[in-house]
């Protein structure tokens, strides 16, 4: 049921992946993370869909969600707009 809900929000197909835009992997506290904005660029998806999928997974298991998804606030220095992407662990990415 959870997989059906997520796949309708964030379907991943090989045809949508742009292999020229690899997500950048960062290491924080001995864990590997990819930023949600990099993930959407790679798969050609909408960022809102990734955020919604992450929110669903966090709601399903709050304790694990905090470990698998690290939300942060980024302010664009050029336009002052605030963005709230997720840094997503490998496990979080696989569940999406």
C-alpha positions in Angstrom: 0.0 0.0 0.0 2.8 2.4 0.9 4.7 1.5 -2.3 1.6 2.1 -4.4 1.1 5.5 -2.8 4.8 6.5 -3.4 5.0 5.1 -6.9 2.0 7.2 -7.9 3.7 10.3 -6.6 7.3 9.6 -7.6 7.4 7.0 -10.4 10.9 6.2 -11.5 11.5 4.8 -14.9 14.8 4.4 -16.8 13.5 6.7 -19.5 13.3 9.6 -17.1 16.8 9.4 -15.7 19.4 11.8 -17.1 22.7 10.0 -16.6 24.7 13.2 -17.3 23.5 14.8 -14.0 24.7 12.5 -11.3 23.5 13.5 -7.8 26.3 14.8 -5.6 26.9 12.6 -2.6 28.0 14.2 0.6 29.2 12.7 3.9 27.8 13.9 7.2 28.4 12.2 10.5 29.7 9.1 8.6 26.5 8.8 6.5 26.1 9.3 2.8 23.5 11.7 1.6 22.2 13.0 -1.8 20.3 16.3 -2.0 16.7 16.1 -3.1 17.3 18.8 -5.7 20.1 16.7 -7.3 17.8 13.7 -7.3 15.0 15.4 -9.2 17.5 16.8 -11.7 18.8 13.3 -12.3 15.4 11.6 -12.7 13.6 14.5 -14.4 11.0 14.8 -11.7 9.3 17.6 -9.8 10.8 18.6 -6.5 7.4 18.8 -4.8 6.9 15.1 -5.6 10.1 14.1 -3.8 9.2 16.3 -0.8 5.8 14.7 -0.7 7.2 11.2 -0.9 9.7 12.0 1.9 6.9 13.4 4.1 4.9 10.2 3.6 7.8 8.0 4.5 8.6 10.1 7.6 4.9 10.0 8.7 4.9 6.2 8.4 7.9 5.8 10.7 8.9 9.0 12.4 12.0 7.6 14.1 13.4 6.1 10.9 12.4 9.1 8.9 14.5 11.4 11.0 17.5 9.2 10.2 16.8 8.7 6.5 15.8 12.3 5.7 17.5 15.4 6.9 15.5 18.5 6.0 17.3 21.9 5.9 16.7 25.5 5.0 18.7 27.1 2.2 18.5 30.7 1.3 19.4 31.7 -2.3 21.9 34.6 -2.0 20.9 36.1 -5.3 17.2 36.4 -4.8 16.7 35.8 -1.0 14.2 33.0 -1.6 14.1 30.2 0.9 14.2 26.5 -0.2 13.7 23.4 2.0 15.3 20.4 0.3 16.0 17.1 2.0 19.4 15.4 2.3 18.4 11.8 1.7 20.4 8.7 2.8 20.8 5.7 0.5 18.1 3.8 2.5 15.7 6.7 2.1 16.5 6.9 -1.6 15.9 3.2 -2.1 12.5 3.4 -0.3 11.4 6.2 -2.6 
